Amino acid sequence: MVSAPRLLPGKPIDPTSAAFLLAETRNQPMHVGGLQLFELPEDAGPNYVREMYEKMRDVEEIAPLFLKHPYRSVRTGGQLVWRPDEQFDIEHHVRHSALPEPGRVRELLDLCGRLHSTRLAWERPLWEAHVIEGLADGRVALYTKIHHGLVDGISAMRLLQKVLSTDPDRRNMQAMWSAEAVRSRRSRKEEDHDNDPGAIAAAVSGATAAVVGAAAAATEVAAGAMSGAADVVVDAAAGAADAARGLSIPDLPVDVMRTALAISADAAGMPGALVRTLRRGIRNETSAVSLYAPRTIFNQKITGSRRFAAQDWPIERMRAIGKASNTTINDVVLAMCSGAIRKYLTDLDALPDTSLVAMVPVGLKAKESHVASADGGNAVGAVMVKMATDLDDPERRLKTIHASMKDGKDALSSMTPSQIMAMSAIGMAPAIVPGLLRMQGVVRPPFNLIISNVPGPRSTHYWNGARLAGTYPLSIPINGMALNITCTSYDGDMGFGLTGCRRTVPHLQRLLTFLDEELGALEKAAGVN
């Protein structure tokens, strides 16, 4: 019998988590996911997969993080709180599935897309895990999904990485939702936060959450602070948030507005940076802010159905291109996406004459204006990258992307963390607010899609002897942004996870072929064998 330690009832939900919960609709589920492929150990018996599932299911104690669910009522004053699930059912959350014949990767990706389409119910803890067998090559898959509100401050990648081992002979390892696994993680010496891939991923998640939940408020308040009309702006922001979802004021945590006000106080000191950035935006050169992007098939209202495509390529191929062209691996990843999207839209006779713009989260050193530190601190911002999809030469696309990324990072690097957050909110608001106000198609999108690249483990990892052969992220398409591309590195490979609206982005899997072709084209252009 799984024990469920009693949590403190009615623990208030932090503003970042509440932002994701309130932004969720049936057509816009706000959970992230992951697909991991494992190769069975040489000594695996015929019932290994079943035993693997039972090991994940039959844990003695569930970690509190995986027991709580959101709740609100008149007794909570309309505020969202976390409550423990007193009737926790582990078999609802941990499931065993099998693929139909012939058991190709195609069937696996189709199943993951369908599982990712289903919204997590608030009356239960907001996570699921599916052990999937039936692949023709004998590998076993693990698909997990967890609400972005639940993992605020803790990335799903970090949770998974900490429960794995680099020792192929280690056994009796616990699932990541086990309380024993959590205690084991806490007992280990914490890695340096600045160099921890999980910490970086968590920071990206936190920045995105803040933008999704409070972009309108932060933007309006920051603008008001700079214009001297903050009191009027607060009312306007609150009204906009109410109108967006038909919610009452208690639906928005007071901390959200407090955070926006705190941001605005520091943002008031950035008019010079804002002017320079906006000037680039007006010229459509992009940097931290993009004022417009061409309308594409991606920038429409979405449904709740998802399609998922995934594949990986050796990082060494990308590193060689970067070295030969004096660009970065991330630039090469973006150039692969650019060329693939150009071919995809061309096949659909839907390629705009002007370049698409991608929002790319970046980690960088921020200027600390209020802290006595020579080195500054880490911050996460959003760079609006000109993807050069209007150019047919892969070499020119790569150079244009590199210059656009450099301009964006330079624009943000002179700001404090609070100024970066405010600037990112200003850049994101034109994409978020029209969707909340159901105004897609009325306002031109400031960018066309989101592309993220999150670093992962560099060495081979195992779970009870099963080798982790690949890991692929599933992300969150939103209204007006029907395609999301998230990449993560692992053991020398770069895994691409493409998550799109099944109806709005047809034939999503074709992008994998185009990505492969574009990597080859970039190698040829850079003179790499």
N, C-alpha and C positions, 0 to 999 in steps of 0.2 A: 504494500500500500504506500503510495507516494504521500509524504507528509508535506503540508503547506503551512509554513510558519506564518503566524498572524502578523500582518502589517499594521502600522498605525493607520486607522481609518481616516479618510478625508484629508489626505496630504495634498496640499494645493499643487496644481500642475504649473510648472515654470512657463514663462511666456513663450519661449522657443518651441516647446512641445505643444502648447496650446495653439500656436500659430498653425502648425501642421494639422492638428485635429480639426480646427475650424475651417481650414481651407479645403477640406476633403468633401467630395461629392461622389455620387455613384459613378459618374463618368470620369472622375479624377481621383482615384484612390491614391493615398499618400504613403504607401509602403515601399520600401526598397527590398531588393532581393539579391540572392546570390546562387549561382550554380557551380558546384564543385564536382569534379570527376576524379574518382579514385580507382587505382589499379590494385587488385587483390594481391595479398602476399602469396609467396610461392607455396606456403603450407596451408593455404585456405582450403577448408573442407567444403562439401557440397551445400552445407547450410550456412555458409559464412555470412551471406547478405541478411538472412533472417536473424542470425545472431547479432549482426551489426545493428539492425533495427531494434531488437529487444534490448540491447545495451543502451541505446539512446532513450528508449521508452521507460525502462525499469530503473529509473534513478530513485534514490532513497529520499532525496530532499531537493526541491526546486528553489532556485535562487529567487529572491524577492522581485528582481527586475522582471522576471518572466511570470509572475503571479498577479501583477496589478493590471487593472483596466480602468478606463476613464469613466467618470460618473458626475452628474450634476443634477440638482433638484432645487426646490425652494429652500430646503434646509441648508444648502451650500451657498445660498444667496445668488444662484445662477452661475457661480464660479466652477470651473472644471477642477475636479480633484481626482487623485488616484485612490482606488479602493482595492482591497484584496479579493480575489475570486475564492469565495468560501466553498464552492463546489467545483474546484479545478479538476478537469478531466484530461489527463495527459494523452489519451488516445485520440482526442480531438485535435491536439496540436502536433503530435508526432505520428506520421502515417507511413504506410508501406504500400508502394504502388509498383506496377509493372507495365512496361511498354508493349504495345502490340507488335506483331511481326511486320517487317523484318528486323526491327530493333535498330534502325539507323539513328544517327545523331539528329536527323530531320524530325523523327518522331519525338525525340527527347525535347528538342527546342519548341516544338508545337505544344507539347504538354506543359512546359514551363510558361509559355505565353498564356495558356488558358488558366493555369493556376495563378499567374500574376494578375489576371483580370478581376479576380474575385476580391471584393472589399472585405477587410477584417471587421468583424462585428464588435461593437463597443462593450457588449455584455460579457465578453471573455477577454483574457489577456491577448494583446495584439501581436501574435506571432504564430507561425506554422513551420513545420519541417517535414519534408517528404523524402524518404529513402526510396530510390527508384532503381529497379533492376530490369533486365531484359535487353540491354544493349548487346548487339551481336558480337562485339569484340570482348565481352566479358567484364567490362568495367561497370562500376556502380556509381550512380549519381546521387547527389544530395542537393535538393532545392530548398532553400529557406527564404522566408519573407518575414519582415518585421516592420512595424509601423515606425515611420520616421520620428513621430512624437515619442516613441518609447526609447529610442536609442539616442536621444539628445545628449550630446557630450560623450557618447561612447559609440564609436563606429562599429558597424557590423563586421568589418574586416578585422578590427582589433580583437573583437570577441572570438572570432574564428581562429585567428593566428595564435592567440594565447592558449587555446585548448589543444593545438597541434604540437608535434614534437619533431625535432630533427633526427631522433633516434629511431631507426626502423624496427628495433627489437623491443621497444617499450610497449607494454600491454596494460590492461585495466585503466585505460584513459576514459575520462568522463565526457559527456556531451556538454556543450557550452551553456545550457540552461541548468546544469547541475550546480547546487550550492557548493558542493565539494570542489568543483572546477573553479568556481569564483574565488573560494578561499585559497586555492592553490595559486591562482594568478596573483592575488594580493600578497602572498607570502614571498613571491619572487621579487628580486631587486628591480625596481622600475627603471626602464630605459630612459635615456635623456629625451625629454619631451620634444625638444626642437628637432630631433632626428628620428622620431618615432613615426612611421608611416601611418599607424592608426590614429595618432594624435592629429596629424595633418588632415587625414580624412574626416575626423570628427570636427575639426575646425571648419573645413569646407561645408560639412553638413550644417553646422551651427549657423554659418553665415547665410547659407541658402534658406534655412528655416526662418531666420530673422527677416529676410527679404520677403519671403512668401507671405508671412503673417502680418508684417507691418510696413511694407514698402510704401504704401500710400501715406500712412501716418508719418513715417520718418522723413519722407520726401517733403511733405507739406510743412512739417515742423522745421526742418532744416532750412527750407526756403524762407519761412517766416522769420527765423532767427536772423537771417542775413538781411531781411528787408525791414525788420522792426515791427512786424505784424504777427508775432507768435500767437497772441491770444486768439485772433481771428482764425488762424490756421489750425489750431488745436480743435476748434469747433468744426471746421471744415473737414479735417481728417477723420474725426469721430463720426461725422455725418456720412462721409464717403464709405467708411467701414460698415456702418449700419445699413446703408443702402445696398451695399454689395451683396449682403446675405440676408437682409431682412431681419437682422439680429438686434437685440436690445443691448444697451450699454454694458450690463453685467457679463455679456458674452465675451467682451474684450477685457482681459486682465488689466488691472490698473498698472501693473509693472510694464506692460507693453508701452503705454503712453509715457511712463516715467523714463523708460529706456530711450524712447524717441526724443524726449526733452533733453536728456543727458547728452545724446548724440548731437543735438542741435547746438548746444552750448559750445562744444568743441568745433563743430562744423562751421560755426560763425567765423572761425579764423582761417578758412580756406578759400576766400573769394578769388585770390590770385590763381590758385590751382584750378578752381572751378571755371574761371574765365578761359584759361588755356585749354582745358579739356573740352569745354563746350564749343570753343572755336574749331577744334578738330572735328567735333561731332557735326557742326553746321556744314563743314566742308566735306562731310562723309568720309573722313580719313580714319575715323574710329580711334578709340584709346580706352579710357575708362567709361565713357558714355557714348552711346550711339543714338542719334535722334531719329533715324529711319533706316529701314532695310526693305528690300523688295518683297512684295507679297509672293508667297510660294504655296504649294500644296500642304506644306507643314504647318502653315499659320492659319488654321481653321479650327472650328469647334470640333472636339474629339468625342468619341464614345468611350465606354468603359472596357471594351475588348482590346486585348493587347496581342502583339506579335513580337517574338524575340528571335534574334539571330546572334550567333557568337562564333568567334574563331580567334586563334592566336598566331603570332608571327615572332620569329627570333628578334630580340632586342638588338643583337649584334648587327643585323642588317640595317636597322634604323640608325644605330650609332655610327656605322660606316658612312652612311649618307650624310649625317650631320657633320662628321669630321671633314669630309670632302667638300662640303658646301659652306662650312663655317656657320652652321645653325645648330639648334638643340634637338634632342630626341623628341621633345614635345612639339617643336616646329614640324618635324617630319610626320608625327602622328596627325597633326592638323592638316598637313598637306595631303596625306593619304585620304583623310576624310573629305577634303575639298575635291580632289579628283574623282573620288567615288561618287560623291553627291552630284557633281557635274554630269557624269555619265548617266547616272540614275535619272536625273531630271530631263536630260536630253532624250533618253529612250521614251519618256512619257510625254515628250513635246511640251515640257513645262519649265524649261530653264530660263530664268529672267535675264535681261540684257545686262543688268548691273549685278555686282558681287553680293553673294549672301554674307551675312554677318553672324558670327557665333559668339555666344557668351561663354567665356572660359574662366573658371575659378583658378586663382593662382595664389600660392603662398610666397611671401616676400618679407624682407626686413622693413619695418615701418619706423618712421622717425618718432621718437618719444619726446614730445615737447614738455611734458610735465614730470618726467622721471629722469633722475640724474644717472644716465647710462650712456656710455660712449658707443655701445653697439646697437642700441635700440631693441626692439622686440619683434616677435613674429606676428604677422597679421595676415588675413585672407581677404582678398578683394576679387573683383570681377573685371576682366579685360574684355572689351568688345573687339573681336578680331575680324578684320576684313579677309574673307576666305578666298578671294581671287577666283571665284568660280566663273568669272567672265573671261578668264584667260585660258587659252588652249594649250599653253606650254607649261609642263610640270615644273621646270626650273624656275620660271618667272612666278608661278604660284607659290613655290616654296620661299623665294626671296621676299615676295609681298607679305606673306604670312609672318615671316621672321621680323620684318620691319614693323608690322602692325603690333605684334606681341611686345617688341622692345618699346615702342611708343607707349603702350598701355602700362607696362611695368614702370617705365620712367615717370609717368604721370602719377602713379600711386606711391612710388617709393619716397617721395618727399613729404608724405602726409603722415599724421598720427593714426593709430588704429581706429579711433572713433571717426576721424575724417574719412578714412578708407571705407568704413561701414556706411557712412552717410552718402559718400559718392557712389558706392555700389547700389545703395537703395535708390538713389536718383536714377542710376542707369537701368535698374530693374523695374521700377515702377511703371513705365509705359507698357511693359509686357504683362505685368500682373494685374493692374487696375482694370484695363478693358475686359479681361476675362472675368473678373469678379463682378463687374457691372454689366456683363453679358453684351459687350460692345465689340466683339470680334468682327473684323471686316470694316468697321467704321473708322478705326484708327490704324494707321500703318504701323507694323511691328518695328520695334527698335532693333531686334535681332531675330534670327530665324530658327535657331536651335541652340541647345546647350551641349558642350563637349567638355568632359572632365577626364583628367588623367591622374589617378591616385597611385602612389608607389606602394608596392606590397613586398612580401618576403623575397629575399634574394637567393635563399637556399631551399633545397628539397625538404618538404614536410610530410609527416605521416600521422595517421590516426589508427592506433592499435595495429600497426603493421601495414595498413593500406596506404599506398603512396598517393599523395595528392598530385594528380597529373595536370590539372588545369583549373583555373578559377575565373569566373565570368560574372560581372555585375549586371543586375537588372535595376533600372532606375525609374523615374517618375515623369512620364509625359504630362503636360498640363494643357489646359485650354489655350489654343493659339500657338502651342509648341508641341506638335504631335510626334516629334522624334527627339530622342535623347540618346547620345552616344557617351558611354562611360568606359574608360580603359583602366586596367590595373596590371601592374607588372608582377610576375612570379617566376622565380627560378630560371631567369634568362629569357622568358617569353613575355610578350605584351598581349594580354587578353582583351579583345574588344567585345563589349556587350551593347547591342543595339536594341532599344526598346521603343516601339512605336504603336500608335493607334492602328488597330487591325484594318479599319475602314479607310482612314485618312491617308495611310502610308501603304499602298499596295505593293506586293512583291518585295517585301523588306529584305528577304534573303539575298536578292540580287546584289545588294550593297557589299556583301562579303566577297563576291567575285570581283567586283570593281575595286575593292580595297586591295585585293591581291594584285590585280593588274597595275594599280597605281604605285604600289611599292616597287614593282619591277620597273615601271617607267621612271621613277625617281632615281633608282640605282643606275639606270642607263644615262639619265641626264647628268648625274653627279660623277659618272665615269667609274662606278664601283662594279667590280666583277661579282 
